[in-house]
Amino acid sequence: MERHFQLNWQSFVQEAIQKRKEQRLTQAHLAVLSGVSKPTIVAFEHGKTSLKLETALKILSTLGMAKI
């Protein structure tokens, strides 16, 4: 059985930005904690969908939004 679901990526991004700010993290600090580059954080926060899922999960996990 094939299952389809929709993901509101922009909603995830907005929630991640809000959590980053609530935790008083700069983009640079989040990058270090996530193990990704600052330009990657900027791309993520601009809603770029060309990021690897693994990279997005690292960011979301650091913010407490996912478990990897």
GILIN-V492570 format. One line per field, one symbol per residue. ss: DSSP state (a for helix, b for strand, c for the rest). phi: phi as a letter, one per 20 degrees, with the letter a starting at -180 (. if undefined). burial: + if it has 24 or more other ideal C-beta (glycine too) atoms within 12 Angstrom, else -. A space follows every 10 residues. Layout:
ss = ???
phi = ???
burial = ???
This chain:
ss = ccccccccaa aaaaaaaaaa aaccccaaaa aaaacccaaa aaaaaccccc ccaaaaaaaa aacccccc
phi = .eddbdcegf fffffffffg ffeldfffff fffemcefgf fffgfemfde ffggffffff ffendbdc
burial = ---------- -++--++--+ ----+-+--+ +--+-+---+ +--++----- +---++-+++ -++-+---
